[in-house]
């Protein structure tokens, strides 16, 4: 018995079977599949806001203790160094430490990983060291993203913590932690 294969003349005009299964056709299909997989991977990745702090231990007490943010896993796209260098070109050096002795880099924290918290459903907060201390050695937390600081301010308000907005643009506010330390939350603009 002979199998008869019917191929529509219209189908063959648009997609010749020979070229689909050729080496070039297979390579094109693999590249398309790879592009779709990367697009799905990057669009499903959480949005990450980064905040630079003066002291990671104090930051951990503040974000976990006072703000009660759940600890999050490091997103997979950070393992591949995606987004690691975004936003640092326009940084104001006023907010960063000029002397390495002023900041505390606890050996418990890897400076490239820092602390990770879940801010919203698909939004994470990445806390890293590197900010300088403010006036009178007040803790300083700096961020390049206004939306991030607005979300933190909403969290501060919902937890009924003492705070004072010093400036709207760029956003700058003060918060007191459990030990009555003043933490300055500052937006960095370029």
Beta strands, then each sheet from edge to edge (+ up, - down):
strand 1: 47-53
strand 2: 70-71
strand 3: 115-120
strand 4: 123-129
strand 5: 139-143
strand 6: 163-167
strand 7: 172-176
strand 8: 182-187
sheet 1: 2+ 3- 4+ 1+ 5- 8- 7+ 6-
end
